[in-house]
Amino acid sequence: MTKRAMQEATFLILTALAGGSRHGYGIITDVAQISGDRVRLRAGTLYSALDRLRLDGLVDVIREEIVDNRLRRYYRLTPEGSRELAAEADRIRSHATTALTRLNAATGTTP
């Protein structure tokens, strides 16, 4: 069975965590920056995704602290999360290369 492509939000969350551990708001701001403000995660979307990613073994909570009477969790990418992110990045790169090669052939331009 072929593995499904990773959802864009998942890809961006894992990409944010590839840069180092982050708390939720840090992930939200990093995802916005990585995507050029095209993707704006809402807190509910982020935490649902993080719960799923934790269950899948792709991210871990590395510490918790109380800031302004609110719990702040810091997340990190697991080795399995790194492998999944790398595989998805390779898949995207392969498709982009094929698309650009075909476009260049069709228009007679070179990359």
N, CA, C and O atoms as a GROMACS GRO file, in nm:
protein
  444
    1MET      N    1   0.084  -0.118   0.000
    1MET     CA    2   0.000   0.000   0.000
    1MET      C    3   0.089   0.125   0.000
    1MET      O    4   0.188   0.132   0.073
    2THR      N    5   0.054   0.222  -0.081
    2THR     CA    6   0.131   0.345  -0.092
    2THR      C    7   0.096   0.438   0.025
    2THR      O    8  -0.020   0.452   0.063
    3LYS      N    9   0.199   0.499   0.079
    3LYS     CA   10   0.180   0.592   0.190
    3LYS      C   11   0.124   0.724   0.137
    3LYS      O   12   0.165   0.772   0.031
    4ARG      N   13   0.029   0.781   0.210
    4ARG     CA   14  -0.032   0.907   0.171
    4ARG      C   15   0.066   1.022   0.188
    4ARG      O   16   0.155   1.018   0.272
    5ALA      N   17   0.048   1.124   0.105
    5ALA     CA   18   0.127   1.245   0.118
    5ALA      C   19   0.092   1.313   0.250
    5ALA      O   20  -0.022   1.307   0.296
    6MET      N   21   0.188   1.376   0.307
    6MET     CA   22   0.171   1.447   0.434
    6MET      C   23   0.092   1.575   0.409
    6MET      O   24   0.113   1.643   0.308
    7GLN      N   25   0.002   1.608   0.499
    7GLN     CA   26  -0.072   1.734   0.487
    7GLN      C   27   0.025   1.850   0.503
    7GLN      O   28   0.125   1.840   0.575
    8GLU      N   29  -0.006   1.959   0.437
    8GLU     CA   30   0.084   2.075   0.440
    8GLU      C   31   0.107   2.126   0.582
    8GLU      O   32   0.220   2.158   0.618
    9ALA      N   33   0.002   2.134   0.663
    9ALA     CA   34   0.019   2.183   0.800
    9ALA      C   35   0.114   2.093   0.878
    9ALA      O   36   0.199   2.142   0.953
   10THR      N   37   0.101   1.963   0.862
   10THR     CA   38   0.190   1.868   0.929
   10THR      C   39   0.333   1.889   0.884
   10THR      O   40   0.425   1.894   0.966
   11PHE      N   41   0.353   1.902   0.753
   11PHE     CA   42   0.486   1.925   0.697
   11PHE      C   43   0.547   2.052   0.756
   11PHE      O   44   0.665   2.052   0.794
   12LEU      N   45   0.470   2.158   0.765
   12LEU     CA   46   0.522   2.285   0.817
   12LEU      C   47   0.549   2.279   0.967
   12LEU      O   48   0.647   2.338   1.014
   13ILE      N   49   0.466   2.209   1.042
   13ILE     CA   50   0.489   2.193   1.186
   13ILE      C   51   0.619   2.117   1.208
   13ILE      O   52   0.702   2.157   1.289
   14LEU      N   53   0.637   2.007   1.136
   14LEU     CA   54   0.761   1.929   1.150
   14LEU      C   55   0.881   2.010   1.104
   14LEU      O   56   0.989   2.001   1.164
   15THR      N   57   0.864   2.089   1.001
   15THR     CA   58   0.973   2.175   0.953
   15THR      C   59   1.010   2.278   1.060
   15THR      O   60   1.128   2.304   1.082
   16ALA      N   61   0.911   2.336   1.124
   16ALA     CA   62   0.939   2.431   1.232
   16ALA      C   63   1.019   2.364   1.343
   16ALA      O   64   1.114   2.422   1.396
   17LEU      N   65   0.981   2.242   1.378
   17LEU     CA   66   1.049   2.171   1.487
   17LEU      C   67   1.187   2.120   1.445
   17LEU      O   68   1.271   2.091   1.530
   18ALA      N   69   1.211   2.108   1.314
   18ALA     CA   70   1.344   2.067   1.268
   18ALA      C   71   1.448   2.174   1.302
   18ALA      O   72   1.567   2.144   1.310
   19GLY      N   73   1.403   2.297   1.323
   19GLY     CA   74   1.493   2.406   1.361
   19GLY      C   75   1.523   2.410   1.510
   19GLY      O   76   1.602   2.493   1.554
   20GLY      N   77   1.462   2.321   1.587
   20GLY     CA   78   1.484   2.317   1.732
   20GLY      C   79   1.351   2.312   1.805
   20GLY      O   80   1.245   2.331   1.746
   21SER      N   81   1.358   2.285   1.934
   21SER     CA   82   1.236   2.274   2.013
   21SER      C   83   1.163   2.408   2.019
   21SER      O   84   1.225   2.515   2.016
   22ARG      N   85   1.031   2.400   2.026
   22ARG     CA   86   0.948   2.520   2.030
   22ARG      C   87   0.823   2.493   2.112
   22ARG      O   88   0.778   2.379   2.125
   23HIS      N   89   0.767   2.600   2.167
   23HIS     CA   90   0.635   2.590   2.230
   23HIS      C   91   0.532   2.624   2.124
   23HIS      O   92   0.566   2.665   2.013
   24GLY      N   93   0.406   2.606   2.158
   24GLY     CA   94   0.298   2.619   2.061
   24GLY      C   95   0.298   2.750   1.985
   24GLY      O   96   0.292   2.750   1.862
   25TYR      N   97   0.306   2.863   2.056
   25TYR     CA   98   0.304   2.992   1.988
   25TYR      C   99   0.427   3.007   1.898
   25TYR      O  100   0.418   3.065   1.790
   26GLY      N  101   0.541   2.955   1.942
   26GLY     CA  102   0.662   2.959   1.860
   26GLY      C  103   0.644   2.881   1.731
   26GLY      O  104   0.692   2.922   1.626
   27ILE      N  105   0.574   2.767   1.740
   27ILE     CA  106   0.547   2.688   1.619
   27ILE      C  107   0.454   2.766   1.526
   27ILE      O  108   0.478   2.770   1.405
   28ILE      N  109   0.351   2.827   1.581
   28ILE     CA  110   0.256   2.904   1.499
   28ILE      C  111   0.328   3.016   1.425
   28ILE      O  112   0.306   3.034   1.305
   29THR      N  113   0.413   3.091   1.494
   29THR     CA  114   0.483   3.202   1.429
   29THR      C  115   0.587   3.152   1.328
   29THR      O  116   0.606   3.213   1.224
   30ASP      N  117   0.653   3.040   1.359
   30ASP     CA  118   0.752   2.986   1.266
   30ASP      C  119   0.685   2.932   1.140
   30ASP      O  120   0.738   2.950   1.030
   31VAL      N  121   0.572   2.867   1.154
   31VAL     CA  122   0.498   2.817   1.037
   31VAL      C  123   0.456   2.933   0.948
   31VAL      O  124   0.467   2.924   0.825
   32ALA      N  125   0.409   3.042   1.008
   32ALA     CA  126   0.372   3.159   0.929
   32ALA      C  127   0.493   3.214   0.854
   32ALA      O  128   0.483   3.250   0.737
   33GLN      N  129   0.607   3.220   0.922
   33GLN     CA  130   0.730   3.271   0.859
   33GLN      C  131   0.777   3.180   0.747
   33GLN      O  132   0.810   3.227   0.638
   34ILE      N  133   0.780   3.049   0.772
   34ILE     CA  134   0.824   2.952   0.671
   34ILE      C  135   0.737   2.961   0.546
   34ILE      O  136   0.788   2.950   0.434
   35SER      N  137   0.608   2.979   0.565
   35SER     CA  138   0.514   2.980   0.452
   35SER      C  139   0.494   3.118   0.392
   35SER      O  140   0.408   3.136   0.305
   36GLY      N  141   0.572   3.216   0.436
   36GLY     CA  142   0.552   3.351   0.385
   36GLY      C  143   0.417   3.408   0.423
   36GLY      O  144   0.357   3.482   0.345
   37ASP      N  145   0.370   3.374   0.541
   37ASP     CA  146   0.239   3.417   0.595
   37ASP      C  147   0.121   3.360   0.517
   37ASP      O  148   0.008   3.406   0.534
   38ARG      N  149   0.144   3.261   0.433
   38ARG     CA  150   0.035   3.197   0.359
   38ARG      C  151  -0.042   3.101   0.448
   38ARG      O  152  -0.163   3.085   0.431
   39VAL      N  153   0.027   3.036   0.542
   39VAL     CA  154  -0.039   2.941   0.633
   39VAL      C  155  -0.037   3.002   0.773
   39VAL      O  156   0.069   3.030   0.829
   40ARG      N  157  -0.157   3.022   0.828
   40ARG     CA  158  -0.174   3.075   0.964
   40ARG      C  159  -0.247   2.971   1.045
   40ARG      O  160  -0.369   2.956   1.033
   41LEU      N  161  -0.174   2.898   1.127
   41LEU     CA  162  -0.236   2.794   1.209
   41LEU      C  163  -0.312   2.857   1.325
   41LEU      O  164  -0.264   2.952   1.388
   42ARG      N  165  -0.428   2.804   1.353
   42ARG     CA  166  -0.501   2.842   1.474
   42ARG      C  167  -0.459   2.748   1.585
   42ARG      O  168  -0.414   2.636   1.559
   43ALA      N  169  -0.472   2.793   1.708
   43ALA     CA  170  -0.428   2.714   1.823
   43ALA      C  171  -0.494   2.577   1.825
   43ALA      O  172  -0.426   2.476   1.849
   44GLY      N  173  -0.623   2.570   1.801
   44GLY     CA  174  -0.693   2.442   1.804
   44GLY      C  175  -0.641   2.346   1.698
   44GLY      O  176  -0.625   2.226   1.725
   45THR      N  177  -0.614   2.398   1.580
   45THR     CA  178  -0.558   2.316   1.472
   45THR      C  179  -0.420   2.266   1.510
   45THR      O  180  -0.388   2.148   1.491
   46LEU      N  181  -0.337   2.355   1.564
   46LEU     CA  182  -0.202   2.317   1.602
   46LEU      C  183  -0.202   2.208   1.708
   46LEU      O  184  -0.134   2.107   1.693
   47TYR      N  185  -0.278   2.228   1.815
   47TYR     CA  186  -0.272   2.133   1.925
   47TYR      C  187  -0.335   1.999   1.889
   47TYR      O  188  -0.293   1.895   1.940
   48SER      N  189  -0.435   1.999   1.802
   48SER     CA  190  -0.488   1.872   1.752
   48SER      C  191  -0.382   1.799   1.671
   48SER      O  192  -0.364   1.678   1.685
   49ALA      N  193  -0.312   1.873   1.586
   49ALA     CA  194  -0.205   1.813   1.506
   49ALA      C  195  -0.092   1.762   1.595
   49ALA      O  196  -0.041   1.653   1.573
   50LEU      N  197  -0.053   1.841   1.696
   50LEU     CA  198   0.055   1.798   1.786
   50LEU      C  199   0.016   1.672   1.863
   50LEU      O  200   0.100   1.584   1.884
   51ASP      N  201  -0.109   1.664   1.906
   51ASP     CA  202  -0.155   1.542   1.975
   51ASP      C  203  -0.143   1.421   1.883
   51ASP      O  204  -0.097   1.315   1.925
   52ARG      N  205  -0.184   1.437   1.757
   52ARG     CA  206  -0.175   1.328   1.660
   52ARG      C  207  -0.029   1.292   1.633
   52ARG      O  208   0.007   1.174   1.626
   53LEU      N  209   0.054   1.393   1.618
   53LEU     CA  210   0.197   1.369   1.590
   53LEU      C  211   0.266   1.301   1.709
   53LEU      O  212   0.356   1.220   1.690
   54ARG      N  213   0.222   1.334   1.830
   54ARG     CA  214   0.276   1.265   1.949
   54ARG      C  215   0.236   1.119   1.948
   54ARG      O  216   0.318   1.031   1.974
   55LEU      N  217   0.110   1.092   1.918
   55LEU     CA  218   0.063   0.954   1.912
   55LEU      C  219   0.134   0.874   1.804
   55LEU      O  220   0.156   0.754   1.819
   56ASP      N  221   0.169   0.941   1.695
   56ASP     CA  222   0.240   0.876   1.584
   56ASP      C  223   0.390   0.864   1.611
   56ASP      O  224   0.462   0.802   1.532
   57GLY      N  225   0.437   0.922   1.721
   57GLY     CA  226   0.579   0.914   1.756
   57GLY      C  227   0.669   1.008   1.679
   57GLY      O  228   0.790   0.987   1.673
   58LEU      N  229   0.611   1.112   1.618
   58LEU     CA  230   0.690   1.205   1.538
   58LEU      C  231   0.739   1.326   1.617
   58LEU      O  232   0.838   1.388   1.580
   59VAL      N  233   0.671   1.359   1.727
   59VAL     CA  234   0.714   1.467   1.816
   59VAL      C  235   0.700   1.421   1.961
   59VAL      O  236   0.621   1.332   1.993
   60ASP      N  237   0.778   1.485   2.047
   60ASP     CA  238   0.772   1.461   2.192
   60ASP      C  239   0.757   1.593   2.263
   60ASP      O  240   0.795   1.698   2.211
   61VAL      N  241   0.701   1.589   2.383
   61VAL     CA  242   0.704   1.703   2.473
   61VAL      C  243   0.832   1.688   2.553
   61VAL      O  244   0.855   1.584   2.615
   62ILE      N  245   0.916   1.792   2.552
   62ILE     CA  246   1.042   1.780   2.625
   62ILE      C  247   1.041   1.852   2.759
   62ILE      O  248   1.120   1.819   2.847
   63ARG      N  249   0.952   1.949   2.774
   63ARG     CA  250   0.938   2.013   2.905
   63ARG      C  251   0.810   2.095   2.909
   63ARG      O  252   0.752   2.130   2.806
   64GLU      N  253   0.769   2.124   3.031
   64GLU     CA  254   0.651   2.207   3.053
   64GLU      C  255   0.687   2.312   3.157
   64GLU      O  256   0.768   2.288   3.246
   65GLU      N  257   0.625   2.428   3.145
   65GLU     CA  258   0.645   2.534   3.243
   65GLU      C  259   0.517   2.617   3.252
   65GLU      O  260   0.435   2.616   3.160
   66ILE      N  261   0.502   2.685   3.360
   66ILE     CA  262   0.387   2.775   3.377
   66ILE      C  263   0.435   2.917   3.350
   66ILE      O  264   0.529   2.966   3.413
   67VAL      N  265   0.368   2.983   3.256
   67VAL     CA  266   0.399   3.122   3.222
   67VAL      C  267   0.268   3.199   3.227
   67VAL      O  268   0.173   3.165   3.157
   68ASP      N  269   0.263   3.302   3.310
   68ASP     CA  270   0.141   3.381   3.327
   68ASP      C  271   0.021   3.293   3.359
   68ASP      O  272  -0.087   3.310   3.304
   69ASN      N  273   0.042   3.197   3.450
   69ASN     CA  274  -0.061   3.104   3.495
   69ASN      C  275  -0.115   3.014   3.384
   69ASN      O  276  -0.226   2.962   3.394
   70ARG      N  277  -0.038   2.994   3.278
   70ARG     CA  278  -0.077   2.906   3.169
   70ARG      C  279   0.034   2.804   3.145
   70ARG      O  280   0.152   2.836   3.155
   71LEU      N  281  -0.008   2.684   3.115
   71LEU     CA  282   0.088   2.578   3.086
   71LEU      C  283   0.148   2.599   2.947
   71LEU      O  284   0.076   2.619   2.849
   72ARG      N  285   0.280   2.594   2.941
   72ARG     CA  286   0.351   2.605   2.813
   72ARG      C  287   0.430   2.475   2.794
   72ARG      O  288   0.515   2.440   2.876
   73ARG      N  289   0.402   2.407   2.685
   73ARG     CA  290   0.474   2.283   2.653
   73ARG      C  291   0.572   2.311   2.540
   73ARG      O  292   0.543   2.385   2.446
   74TYR      N  293   0.687   2.250   2.552
   74TYR     CA  294   0.788   2.259   2.446
   74TYR      C  295   0.796   2.124   2.375
   74TYR      O  296   0.804   2.019   2.439
   75TYR      N  297   0.792   2.130   2.244
   75TYR     CA  298   0.791   2.011   2.160
   75TYR      C  299   0.922   1.999   2.084
   75TYR      O  300   0.988   2.099   2.055
   76ARG      N  301   0.959   1.875   2.052
   76ARG     CA  302   1.076   1.852   1.968
   76ARG      C  303   1.044   1.741   1.870
   76ARG      O  304   0.955   1.659   1.892
   77LEU      N  305   1.117   1.741   1.762
   77LEU     CA  306   1.107   1.638   1.660
   77LEU      C  307   1.177   1.512   1.711
   77LEU      O  308   1.287   1.521   1.767
   78THR      N  309   1.116   1.397   1.693
   78THR     CA  310   1.180   1.270   1.730
   78THR      C  311   1.264   1.223   1.610
   78THR      O  312   1.250   1.276   1.499
   79PRO      N  313   1.350   1.124   1.630
   79PRO     CA  314   1.423   1.068   1.515
   79PRO      C  315   1.328   1.018   1.406
   79PRO      O  316   1.354   1.036   1.287
   80GLU      N  317   1.218   0.955   1.445
   80GLU     CA  318   1.119   0.910   1.347
   80GLU      C  319   1.056   1.029   1.275
   80GLU      O  320   1.032   1.024   1.154
   81GLY      N  321   1.030   1.137   1.348
   81GLY     CA  322   0.978   1.258   1.287
   81GLY      C  323   1.074   1.316   1.186
   81GLY      O  324   1.032   1.364   1.080
   82SER      N  325   1.203   1.313   1.217
   82SER     CA  326   1.305   1.360   1.123
   82SER      C  327   1.305   1.276   0.996
   82SER      O  328   1.314   1.329   0.885
   83ARG      N  329   1.295   1.144   1.013
   83ARG     CA  330   1.292   1.055   0.896
   83ARG      C  331   1.169   1.082   0.809
   83ARG      O  332   1.179   1.087   0.686
   84GLU      N  333   1.054   1.098   0.873
   84GLU     CA  334   0.930   1.123   0.797
   84GLU      C  335   0.936   1.257   0.724
   84GLU      O  336   0.894   1.267   0.609
   85LEU      N  337   0.989   1.359   0.791
   85LEU     CA  338   1.002   1.491   0.728
   85LEU      C  339   1.097   1.484   0.610
   85LEU      O  340   1.069   1.539   0.504
   86ALA      N  341   1.209   1.416   0.626
   86ALA     CA  342   1.306   1.403   0.516
   86ALA      C  343   1.245   1.329   0.398
   86ALA      O  344   1.264   1.368   0.283
   87ALA      N  345   1.170   1.222   0.426
   87ALA     CA  346   1.106   1.146   0.319
   87ALA      C  347   1.005   1.232   0.243
   87ALA      O  348   0.997   1.226   0.121
   88GLU      N  349   0.928   1.311   0.316
   88GLU     CA  350   0.828   1.397   0.252
   88GLU      C  351   0.895   1.507   0.172
   88GLU      O  352   0.851   1.540   0.062
   89ALA      N  353   1.002   1.565   0.226
   89ALA     CA  354   1.076   1.669   0.152
   89ALA      C  355   1.134   1.611   0.023
   89ALA      O  356   1.131   1.677  -0.081
   90ASP      N  357   1.185   1.489   0.028
   90ASP     CA  358   1.237   1.424  -0.093
   90ASP      C  359   1.126   1.398  -0.195
   90ASP      O  360   1.146   1.416  -0.315
   91ARG      N  361   1.008   1.357  -0.146
   91ARG     CA  362   0.894   1.332  -0.235
   91ARG      C  363   0.854   1.462  -0.305
   91ARG      O  364   0.830   1.462  -0.426
   92ILE      N  365   0.845   1.570  -0.229
   92ILE     CA  366   0.806   1.699  -0.286
   92ILE      C  367   0.911   1.746  -0.387
   92ILE      O  368   0.877   1.793  -0.496
   93ARG      N  369   1.038   1.733  -0.351
   93ARG     CA  370   1.146   1.774  -0.442
   93ARG      C  371   1.141   1.694  -0.573
   93ARG      O  372   1.158   1.750  -0.681
   94SER      N  373   1.116   1.565  -0.563
   94SER     CA  374   1.109   1.480  -0.682
   94SER      C  375   0.996   1.524  -0.774
   94SER      O  376   1.015   1.534  -0.895
   95HIS      N  377   0.880   1.551  -0.717
   95HIS     CA  378   0.766   1.596  -0.798
   95HIS      C  379   0.793   1.733  -0.860
   95HIS      O  380   0.759   1.757  -0.976
   96ALA      N  381   0.854   1.822  -0.782
   96ALA     CA  382   0.885   1.956  -0.835
   96ALA      C  383   0.986   1.947  -0.948
   96ALA      O  384   0.974   2.018  -1.049
   97THR      N  385   1.086   1.862  -0.933
   97THR     CA  386   1.186   1.845  -1.039
   97THR      C  387   1.122   1.793  -1.166
   97THR      O  388   1.152   1.841  -1.276
   98THR      N  389   1.034   1.695  -1.152
   98THR     CA  390   0.964   1.640  -1.269
   98THR      C  391   0.879   1.748  -1.336
   98THR      O  392   0.880   1.761  -1.459
   99ALA      N  393   0.807   1.825  -1.257
   99ALA     CA  394   0.722   1.930  -1.312
   99ALA      C  395   0.805   2.034  -1.386
   99ALA      O  396   0.770   2.075  -1.496
  100LEU      N  397   0.915   2.078  -1.325
  100LEU     CA  398   0.999   2.180  -1.389
  100LEU      C  399   1.066   2.127  -1.515
  100LEU      O  400   1.078   2.199  -1.614
  101THR      N  401   1.108   2.002  -1.512
  101THR     CA  402   1.168   1.942  -1.631
  101THR      C  403   1.068   1.938  -1.745
  101THR      O  404   1.101   1.971  -1.859
  102ARG      N  405   0.946   1.898  -1.716
  102ARG     CA  406   0.843   1.892  -1.821
  102ARG      C  407   0.804   2.030  -1.870
  102ARG      O  408   0.782   2.050  -1.990
  103LEU      N  409   0.795   2.127  -1.778
  103LEU     CA  410   0.764   2.262  -1.820
  103LEU      C  411   0.874   2.318  -1.908
  103LEU      O  412   0.846   2.382  -2.009
  104ASN      N  413   0.997   2.296  -1.870
  104ASN     CA  414   1.110   2.345  -1.949
  104ASN      C  415   1.113   2.280  -2.087
  104ASN      O  416   1.141   2.347  -2.186
  105ALA      N  417   1.083   2.151  -2.093
  105ALA     CA  418   1.080   2.081  -2.223
  105ALA      C  419   0.968   2.136  -2.310
  105ALA      O  420   0.985   2.152  -2.431
  106ALA      N  421   0.854   2.165  -2.248
  106ALA     CA  422   0.738   2.215  -2.324
  106ALA      C  423   0.760   2.356  -2.375
  106ALA      O  424   0.711   2.393  -2.481
  107THR      N  425   0.834   2.436  -2.299
  107THR     CA  426   0.855   2.576  -2.339
  107THR      C  427   0.989   2.598  -2.407
  107THR      O  428   1.017   2.707  -2.457
  108GLY      N  429   1.074   2.494  -2.408
  108GLY     CA  430   1.204   2.505  -2.472
  108GLY      C  431   1.304   2.584  -2.392
  108GLY      O  432   1.402   2.633  -2.448
  109THR      N  433   1.283   2.596  -2.263
  109THR     CA  434   1.378   2.667  -2.177
  109THR      C  435   1.462   2.568  -2.097
  109THR      O  436   1.430   2.449  -2.091
  110THR      N  437   1.566   2.617  -2.038
  110THR     CA  438   1.649   2.532  -1.954
  110THR      C  439   1.636   2.577  -1.810
  110THR      O  440   1.612   2.695  -1.783
  111PRO      N  441   1.653   2.482  -1.716
  111PRO     CA  442   1.637   2.519  -1.575
  111PRO      C  443   1.741   2.616  -1.528
  111PRO      O  444   1.741   2.656  -1.412
   0.00000   0.00000   0.00000
